[in-house]
Amino acid sequence: MAAKKKGETDATLGKELLHSMILQRRFEEKSAEAYALGKIGGFCHLYIGQEAVSSGIIPLLRPDDYMLTTYRDHGQALVRGVTPRAVMAELFGRIDGCSRGKGGSMHMFDRDVNFLGGHGIVAGHIPLAAGVAFAIKYRGGDQVVVCFMGEAAVNNGAFHEAMNMAGLWRLPVVYVIENNKYGMGTAVERASSIKDMYKRGDSYQVDNAVVDGQDVWAVREAAQEAIDRARKDYSPTLLEVRTYRYMGHSMSDAASGTYRTKEELDEYRTKRDPINLLSAQLIADKAIKEADIEAMEKDIAAIVQDSWDFADASPEPPIEALHEDVYVETTT
Ligand SMILES: Cc1ncc(C[n+]2csc(CCOP(=O)(O)OP(=O)(O)O)c2C)c(N)n1
């Protein structure tokens, strides 16, 4: 997809972005249903509310670029091109899942599309992304790594070590902080001495910027600049994207609690929802009609139902698979 400037309306691209965001939203609503029915076990962190971040950034990557992310990974895997069937089967813990049913919600992985996880340890993947970027530069390649993290990760030592290396060695990496205001039940103001997360890049000579994460066009524009910088100049970026999660931290938590008000949540849902904002803009610009959105919803509902049916029919991994894929077989 070509770069799109904020304010312009490109009907085809707009529709693609809308489809990408609605697919994530409906897929995760279905996942919540599956979780309630006991089809999904273990932890399950939904991305609902944050879709403009993944849809704004990931389609800008080339197939040979890489991405890494946290445990809030279902939507991002879908946007990167892991099939809805493989993501749902992974959630169900089935053999046809993208991690062969052994990773679950937090550990989506698909080497075919250079989706290097899905990581459950907060900040644990940030140095891995630096390592992948180092390998690219070492080989003289022009690929880029995008690494997503939550804002709570930036107070972890691994973040600082990796950021220092990225700045020192000029690595082709874009670190994206998805600042959804809360790390579990702790507001960022209570946890971080620096509230403007992007400014931490200054400590490490890493270019940095902040963008409204509910505006998919703005996210896309900021990400394009960062990706270009990484690809052309081997130059890293720390991009803070301000967004909001609607659901609880994970499926085990209530949507609102003592840490945030229902009013705040309603405000985002009704006035700052990324899907509503984009559809309203496209309708106002006559780039799309209500009937097109209805057709899109129908198409997406069928994709999501198909992924459920596929996952439900897929077998569980056999017990013998327990020790498979633990070590890589080598010939040396
Ligand atoms: C090293 C480590 N410490 C603690 C946890 C427990 N934990 C899981 S998620 C989380 C909050 C992370 O918040 P944030 O990085 O802002 O991401 P979000 O969940 O908001 O997407 C914590 C503390 C963990 N998984 N790993």
The ligand as an SDF file (V2000), in Angstrom:
LIG
                    3D

 26 27  0  0  0  0  0  0  0  0999 V2000
    8.8910   -9.4140   33.3450 C   0  0  0  0  0  0  0  0  0  0  0  0
    7.4320   -9.4750   33.6270 C   0  0  0  0  0  0  0  0  0  0  0  0
    6.9570   -8.8720   34.7530 N   0  0  0  0  0  0  0  0  0  0  0  0
    5.6370   -8.9120   35.0350 C   0  0  0  0  0  0  0  0  0  0  0  0
    4.7630   -9.5740   34.2030 C   0  0  0  0  0  0  0  0  0  0  0  0
    3.2850   -9.5760   34.5120 C   0  0  0  0  0  0  0  0  0  0  0  0
    2.5870   -8.6630   33.6080 N   0  0  0  0  0  0  0  0  0  0  0  0
    1.9570   -9.1480   32.5390 C   0  0  0  0  0  0  0  0  0  0  0  0
    1.3050   -7.9220   31.6280 S   0  0  0  0  0  0  0  0  0  0  0  0
    1.8540   -6.7220   32.6550 C   0  0  0  0  0  0  0  0  0  0  0  0
    1.5440   -5.2740   32.3630 C   0  0  0  0  0  0  0  0  0  0  0  0
    2.1640   -4.8050   31.1030 C   0  0  0  0  0  0  0  0  0  0  0  0
    1.5810   -3.5940   30.6590 O   0  0  0  0  0  0  0  0  0  0  0  0
    1.9910   -2.9100   29.3210 P   0  0  0  0  0  0  0  0  0  0  0  0
    3.4180   -3.2010   29.0180 O   0  0  0  0  0  0  0  0  0  0  0  0
    1.6270   -1.4720   29.4070 O   0  0  0  0  0  0  0  0  0  0  0  0
    1.1440   -3.6380   28.1950 O   0  0  0  0  0  0  0  0  0  0  0  0
   -0.4360   -3.8080   28.0460 P   0  0  0  0  0  0  0  0  0  0  0  0
   -0.8350   -5.0140   28.8280 O   0  0  0  0  0  0  0  0  0  0  0  0
   -1.0580   -2.5520   28.5190 O   0  0  0  0  0  0  0  0  0  0  0  0
   -0.6550   -4.0440   26.5950 O   0  0  0  0  0  0  0  0  0  0  0  0
    2.5430   -7.2930   33.7070 C   0  0  0  0  0  0  0  0  0  0  0  0
    3.1400   -6.4980   34.8020 C   0  0  0  0  0  0  0  0  0  0  0  0
    5.3010  -10.2130   33.0670 C   0  0  0  0  0  0  0  0  0  0  0  0
    4.5120  -10.8630   32.2020 N   0  0  0  0  0  0  0  0  0  0  0  0
    6.6150  -10.1370   32.7950 N   0  0  0  0  0  0  0  0  0  0  0  0
  1  2  1  0
  2  3  1  0
  2 26  2  0
  3  4  2  0
  4  5  1  0
  5  6  1  0
  5 24  2  0
  6  7  1  0
  7  8  2  0
  7 22  1  0
  8  9  1  0
  9 10  1  0
 10 11  1  0
 10 22  2  0
 11 12  1  0
 12 13  1  0
 13 14  1  0
 14 15  2  0
 14 16  1  0
 14 17  1  0
 17 18  1  0
 18 19  2  0
 18 20  1  0
 18 21  1  0
 22 23  1  0
 24 25  1  0
 24 26  1  0
M  CHG  1   7   1
M  END
$$$$
